[in-house]
Amino acid sequence: MDVATRDLVKSVKQGNTEAFGVLFERYKDSIYKTSLSMTGDPDDAEDLTVEAFQRAHRALLEQTQVNKFEDWMYVIVKNVYVDEWRKRKRRGEVRLDADLGESETWLIADPDGSWQPEAVAREEAIQRLVWDGIKLLPYTYRMVLALQIQMGLRPDEIAEQMGIKRGTVYTQLSRARDLMEENVTLLILSRVGRRACPKLDELLKRVELWQLTDSQRRGLLRHIEGCAVC
């Protein structure tokens, strides 16, 4: 922890609310990005970020020991996310339907400084496609992927956090990857392939990709597998 952050944490523990405001401004963007990568929804990510900082403030007032503030915040936001998943599980919500709009902003790496618009556009399209594929996943599968990829947890740690068996985690991770492959295929064909295949276009007119039932998904995949055009 750098000296300035350490001093701010100390001041917060002494009741200095302005010091916590400085911490919030300093780390809110990184915590929001982490929240967004887990939820796939800007509104949910904002809610998670606010709740995480509120928990952090309460914990500091209770004199919780903190070694590195940013790492500590990542643990808190992960716990907030897990708690939200458990609430939704109790309510029977298995999917977080997200608007597949055009609001996301992507950061494109340009290590050699030679910015090429066409290459950047291709990279941006790929990132958006993957992101939309993630948002089509059921909430449970997105949860295990986020805990493994974003938070770096092992399957046994994910199992402990989610209150499920380790074997279930392996099963859900495998299914999540299979669904991601299917989602990307469906997204590509819904945006491009339907122009060449009238049958696919007709099938897609009857459904919303982010609200597909299992039978609708199977029907689309059967058509794609057996269609010479697709």
C-alpha contacts under 8 A as a table, 3 or more apart, distances in Angstrom:
res1	aa1	res2	aa2	distance
1	M	5	T	6.39
1	M	6	R	6.13
1	M	67	N	6.57
1	M	68	K	4.78
1	M	69	F	6.68
2	D	5	T	5.52
2	D	6	R	6.21
3	V	6	R	5.01
3	V	7	D	6.13
4	A	7	D	5.18
4	A	8	L	6.23
5	T	8	L	4.98
5	T	9	V	6.16
5	T	23	L	7.36
5	T	69	F	7.48
6	R	9	V	5.18
6	R	10	K	6.24
7	D	10	K	5.04
7	D	11	S	6.18
8	L	11	S	5.02
8	L	12	V	6.19
8	L	19	A	5.35
8	L	20	F	6.98
8	L	22	V	7.80
8	L	23	L	7.15
9	V	12	V	5.10
9	V	13	K	6.35
9	V	19	A	7.43
9	V	20	F	7.40
9	V	60	L	7.47
10	K	13	K	5.20
10	K	14	Q	6.55
11	S	14	Q	5.03
11	S	15	G	6.56
11	S	16	N	5.36
11	S	19	A	6.25
12	V	15	G	5.05
12	V	16	N	4.65
12	V	17	T	6.14
12	V	18	E	7.97
12	V	19	A	5.79
12	V	20	F	5.78
12	V	57	H	7.77
12	V	60	L	6.66
12	V	61	L	6.88
13	K	16	N	7.19
13	K	60	L	5.31
13	K	61	L	4.92
13	K	62	E	7.43
13	K	63	Q	5.97
14	Q	61	L	7.39
15	G	61	L	6.85
16	N	19	A	5.53
16	N	20	F	6.98
17	T	20	F	5.16
17	T	21	G	6.41
18	E	21	G	4.94
18	E	22	V	6.50
19	A	22	V	5.16
19	A	23	L	6.50
20	F	23	L	4.94
20	F	24	F	6.10
20	F	57	H	7.25
21	G	24	F	4.97
21	G	25	E	6.27
22	V	25	E	5.20
22	V	26	R	6.13
23	L	26	R	5.04
23	L	27	Y	6.16
24	F	27	Y	5.49
24	F	28	K	5.35
24	F	53	F	7.21
25	E	28	K	5.58
25	E	29	D	7.84
26	R	29	D	7.63
27	Y	30	S	5.66
27	Y	31	I	6.33
27	Y	70	E	7.08
28	K	31	I	5.22
28	K	32	Y	5.93
28	K	49	T	7.26
29	D	32	Y	5.04
29	D	33	K	6.18
30	S	33	K	5.17
30	S	34	T	6.33
31	I	34	T	5.08
31	I	35	S	6.18
31	I	49	T	6.28
31	I	73	M	7.30
31	I	74	Y	6.85
31	I	77	V	7.43
32	Y	35	S	4.95
32	Y	36	L	6.03
32	Y	45	A	6.13
32	Y	46	E	6.46
32	Y	48	L	7.88
32	Y	49	T	5.57
33	K	36	L	5.03
33	K	37	S	6.17
33	K	45	A	7.87
34	T	37	S	5.21
34	T	38	M	6.51
34	T	74	Y	7.78
34	T	150	Q	7.38
35	S	38	M	5.24
35	S	39	T	6.14
35	S	44	D	7.94
35	S	45	A	4.73
35	S	46	E	7.52
35	S	48	L	6.35
35	S	49	T	6.55
35	S	77	V	7.04
35	S	81	Y	7.99
36	L	39	T	5.18
36	L	40	G	5.23
36	L	41	D	6.11
36	L	42	P	6.12
36	L	44	D	7.61
36	L	45	A	4.76
36	L	46	E	7.91
37	S	40	G	5.68
37	S	146	A	7.17
37	S	150	Q	7.33
38	M	45	A	7.91
38	M	81	Y	7.91
38	M	142	R	7.21
38	M	143	M	6.91
38	M	146	A	5.08
38	M	147	L	7.86
38	M	150	Q	7.38
39	T	42	P	7.85
39	T	44	D	6.40
39	T	45	A	6.11
39	T	142	R	7.74
40	G	44	D	7.92
40	G	45	A	7.53
40	G	98	A	7.37
40	G	131	W	7.66
40	G	134	I	7.47
40	G	135	K	5.79
41	D	44	D	5.37
41	D	45	A	6.02
41	D	98	A	6.17
41	D	99	D	7.88
42	P	45	A	4.98
42	P	46	E	6.13
43	D	46	E	5.15
43	D	47	D	6.32
44	D	47	D	5.07
44	D	48	L	6.16
45	A	48	L	5.08
45	A	49	T	6.11
46	E	49	T	5.07
46	E	50	V	6.24
47	D	50	V	5.26
47	D	51	E	6.16
48	L	51	E	5.16
48	L	52	A	5.98
48	L	77	V	6.68
48	L	80	V	6.56
48	L	81	Y	6.90
49	T	52	A	5.12
49	T	53	F	6.35
49	T	77	V	6.86
50	V	53	F	5.33
50	V	54	Q	6.19
51	E	54	Q	5.02
51	E	55	R	6.18
51	E	77	V	7.98
51	E	80	V	7.21
52	A	55	R	5.20
52	A	56	A	6.19
52	A	73	M	7.21
52	A	76	I	5.80
52	A	77	V	5.11
52	A	80	V	6.40
53	F	56	A	4.86
53	F	57	H	6.11
53	F	73	M	7.69
54	Q	57	H	5.16
54	Q	58	R	6.37
55	R	58	R	5.20
55	R	59	A	6.10
55	R	76	I	7.53
56	A	59	A	5.04
56	A	60	L	6.16
56	A	73	M	7.22
56	A	76	I	7.31
57	H	60	L	5.24
57	H	61	L	6.30
58	R	61	L	5.18
58	R	62	E	6.36
59	A	62	E	5.02
59	A	63	Q	6.56
59	A	64	T	5.54
60	L	63	Q	4.92
60	L	64	T	5.22
60	L	65	Q	7.78
61	L	64	T	7.48
66	V	69	F	6.19
66	V	72	W	6.92
67	N	72	W	7.72
68	K	71	D	5.65
68	K	72	W	6.16
69	F	72	W	5.03
69	F	73	M	6.16
70	E	73	M	5.00
70	E	74	Y	6.40
71	D	74	Y	5.12
71	D	75	V	6.55
72	W	75	V	5.22
72	W	76	I	6.41
73	M	76	I	4.97
73	M	77	V	6.17
74	Y	77	V	5.26
74	Y	78	K	6.15
74	Y	151	M	7.96
75	V	78	K	5.14
75	V	79	N	6.26
76	I	79	N	5.05
76	I	80	V	6.20
77	V	80	V	4.95
77	V	81	Y	6.15
78	K	81	Y	5.06
78	K	82	V	6.24
78	K	147	L	7.71
78	K	151	M	7.44
79	N	82	V	5.00
79	N	83	D	6.12
80	V	83	D	5.10
80	V	84	E	6.20
81	Y	84	E	5.11
81	Y	85	W	6.22
82	V	85	W	5.06
82	V	86	R	6.28
82	V	161	Q	6.91
82	V	162	M	6.69
83	D	86	R	5.13
83	D	87	K	6.31
84	E	87	K	5.07
84	E	88	R	6.26
85	W	88	R	5.16
85	W	89	K	6.06
85	W	139	Y	7.85
85	W	140	T	7.63
85	W	143	M	7.62
86	R	89	K	4.93
86	R	90	R	6.23
86	R	162	M	7.58
87	K	90	R	5.21
87	K	91	R	6.34
88	R	91	R	4.98
88	R	92	G	6.15
88	R	93	E	5.05
88	R	94	V	7.23
89	K	92	G	5.02
89	K	93	E	5.64
89	K	94	V	6.64
90	R	93	E	7.59
93	E	96	L	7.59
94	V	138	P	6.05
94	V	139	Y	5.56
94	V	140	T	6.53
95	R	137	L	7.51
95	R	138	P	4.55
95	R	139	Y	4.52
95	R	140	T	7.44
96	L	138	P	6.75
96	L	139	Y	5.47
97	D	135	K	7.65
97	D	136	L	7.63
97	D	210	W	6.54
97	D	211	Q	7.48
98	A	135	K	6.47
98	A	136	L	7.89
98	A	210	W	7.55
100	L	132	D	6.61
100	L	135	K	7.90
101	G	104	E	7.83
106	W	124	E	6.64
106	W	127	Q	7.63
106	W	128	R	7.92
108	I	120	V	6.66
108	I	123	E	7.27
108	I	124	E	7.01
110	D	113	G	5.44
110	D	114	S	6.75
110	D	115	W	6.36
111	P	114	S	7.92
115	W	120	V	7.48
116	Q	119	A	5.47
116	Q	120	V	6.11
117	P	120	V	5.08
117	P	121	A	5.97
118	E	121	A	5.07
118	E	122	R	6.28
119	A	122	R	5.15
119	A	123	E	6.22
120	V	123	E	5.06
120	V	124	E	5.98
121	A	124	E	5.03
121	A	125	A	6.11
122	R	125	A	5.11
122	R	126	I	6.27
123	E	126	I	5.16
123	E	127	Q	6.22
124	E	127	Q	5.16
124	E	128	R	6.11
125	A	128	R	5.14
125	A	129	L	6.07
126	I	129	L	5.05
126	I	130	V	6.25
127	Q	130	V	5.21
127	Q	131	W	6.06
128	R	131	W	4.97
128	R	132	D	6.03
129	L	132	D	5.19
129	L	133	G	6.14
129	L	184	V	6.68
129	L	187	L	7.35
129	L	188	I	7.96
130	V	133	G	4.93
130	V	134	I	6.28
130	V	184	V	6.76
131	W	134	I	5.13
131	W	135	K	6.36
132	D	135	K	5.00
132	D	136	L	6.41
133	G	136	L	5.24
133	G	137	L	6.92
133	G	180	M	5.83
133	G	183	N	5.14
133	G	184	V	5.48
133	G	187	L	7.41
134	I	137	L	5.40
134	I	142	R	6.79
134	I	180	M	6.57
134	I	183	N	7.99
135	K	138	P	8.00
135	K	142	R	7.77
135	K	210	W	7.97
136	L	183	N	6.87
136	L	209	L	7.52
136	L	210	W	5.42
137	L	141	Y	6.25
137	L	142	R	5.92
137	L	176	A	7.20
137	L	179	L	7.05
137	L	180	M	7.21
138	P	141	Y	5.57
138	P	142	R	6.35
139	Y	142	R	5.15
139	Y	143	M	6.07
140	T	143	M	5.01
140	T	144	V	6.58
141	Y	144	V	5.34
141	Y	145	L	6.29
141	Y	172	Q	6.07
141	Y	173	L	6.83
141	Y	175	R	7.70
141	Y	176	A	5.34
142	R	145	L	5.16
142	R	146	A	6.02
142	R	176	A	7.34
143	M	146	A	5.19
143	M	147	L	6.26
144	V	147	L	5.17
144	V	148	Q	6.16
144	V	158	I	6.94
144	V	169	V	7.14
144	V	172	Q	7.22
144	V	173	L	6.49
145	L	148	Q	5.17
145	L	149	I	5.79
145	L	150	Q	7.68
145	L	173	L	6.59
145	L	176	A	7.43
146	A	149	I	5.33
146	A	150	Q	5.09
146	A	151	M	6.58
147	L	150	Q	5.80
147	L	151	M	4.85
147	L	152	G	6.33
147	L	153	L	5.76
147	L	158	I	6.57
148	Q	151	M	5.78
148	Q	152	G	4.82
148	Q	153	L	4.80
148	Q	154	R	6.41
148	Q	155	P	7.40
148	Q	158	I	7.36
149	I	152	G	5.34
149	I	153	L	7.55
153	L	157	E	5.75
153	L	158	I	6.10
154	R	157	E	5.15
154	R	158	I	6.21
155	P	158	I	4.99
155	P	159	A	6.09
155	P	166	R	6.11
155	P	169	V	6.13
155	P	170	Y	6.89
156	D	159	A	5.02
156	D	160	E	6.29
156	D	166	R	5.44
157	E	160	E	5.07
157	E	161	Q	6.20
158	I	161	Q	5.09
158	I	162	M	6.06
158	I	166	R	7.76
158	I	169	V	7.10
159	A	162	M	5.28
159	A	163	G	5.68
159	A	164	I	4.94
159	A	165	K	5.56
159	A	166	R	5.17
159	A	168	T	7.85
159	A	169	V	6.18
160	E	163	G	5.17
160	E	164	I	6.69
160	E	165	K	7.89
164	I	168	T	6.63
164	I	169	V	7.35
165	K	168	T	5.20
165	K	169	V	6.63
166	R	169	V	5.05
166	R	170	Y	6.51
167	G	170	Y	5.17
167	G	171	T	6.27
168	T	171	T	5.00
168	T	172	Q	6.07
169	V	172	Q	5.10
169	V	173	L	6.06
170	Y	173	L	5.18
170	Y	174	S	6.16
171	T	174	S	5.23
171	T	175	R	6.14
172	Q	175	R	5.01
172	Q	176	A	5.88
173	L	176	A	5.02
173	L	177	R	6.31
174	S	177	R	5.32
174	S	178	D	6.37
175	R	178	D	5.02
175	R	179	L	6.05
176	A	179	L	5.08
176	A	180	M	6.07
177	R	180	M	4.98
177	R	181	E	6.40
178	D	181	E	5.26
178	D	182	E	6.43
179	L	182	E	4.94
179	L	183	N	5.89
180	M	183	N	4.92
180	M	184	V	6.14
181	E	184	V	5.36
181	E	185	T	6.31
182	E	185	T	5.11
182	E	186	L	6.14
182	E	221	L	7.98
183	N	186	L	5.09
183	N	187	L	6.03
184	V	187	L	5.06
184	V	188	I	6.12
185	T	188	I	5.30
185	T	189	L	6.23
186	L	189	L	5.23
186	L	190	S	5.87
187	L	190	S	5.06
187	L	191	R	6.21
188	I	191	R	5.34
188	I	192	V	5.89
188	I	193	G	6.87
189	L	192	V	5.08
189	L	193	G	4.05
189	L	194	R	5.89
189	L	230	C	7.52
190	S	193	G	6.11
190	S	194	R	5.67
190	S	201	D	7.66
190	S	204	L	7.02
191	R	194	R	6.77
192	V	195	R	5.94
192	V	196	A	7.83
193	G	196	A	5.58
193	G	197	C	6.45
193	G	200	L	7.82
193	G	230	C	6.28
194	R	197	C	5.00
194	R	198	P	6.51
194	R	199	K	7.93
194	R	200	L	5.45
194	R	201	D	4.66
195	R	198	P	7.08
195	R	201	D	7.04
196	A	229	V	7.01
196	A	230	C	7.86
197	C	200	L	5.39
197	C	201	D	6.28
197	C	229	V	6.21
197	C	230	C	6.78
198	P	201	D	4.96
198	P	202	E	6.14
199	K	202	E	5.10
199	K	203	L	6.30
200	L	203	L	5.05
200	L	204	L	6.13
200	L	220	L	7.72
200	L	223	H	7.49
200	L	224	I	7.89
201	D	204	L	5.20
201	D	205	K	6.25
202	E	205	K	5.25
202	E	206	R	6.97
203	L	206	R	5.59
203	L	207	V	7.15
203	L	220	L	7.26
204	L	207	V	5.40
204	L	208	E	7.31
205	K	208	E	7.85
207	V	211	Q	7.46
207	V	212	L	6.72
207	V	216	Q	7.73
208	E	211	Q	5.29
208	E	212	L	6.18
209	L	212	L	5.33
212	L	216	Q	5.86
212	L	217	R	6.04
213	T	216	Q	5.16
213	T	217	R	6.20
214	D	217	R	5.12
214	D	218	R	6.18
215	S	218	R	5.10
215	S	219	G	6.10
216	Q	219	G	5.03
216	Q	220	L	6.25
217	R	220	L	5.25
217	R	221	L	6.19
218	R	221	L	5.12
218	R	222	R	5.98
219	G	222	R	5.16
219	G	223	H	6.29
220	L	223	H	5.19
220	L	224	I	6.24
221	L	224	I	5.02
221	L	225	E	6.06
222	R	225	E	5.21
222	R	226	G	6.22
223	H	226	G	5.30
223	H	227	C	5.74
224	I	227	C	5.25
224	I	230	C	5.54
225	E	230	C	7.71
227	C	230	C	5.38
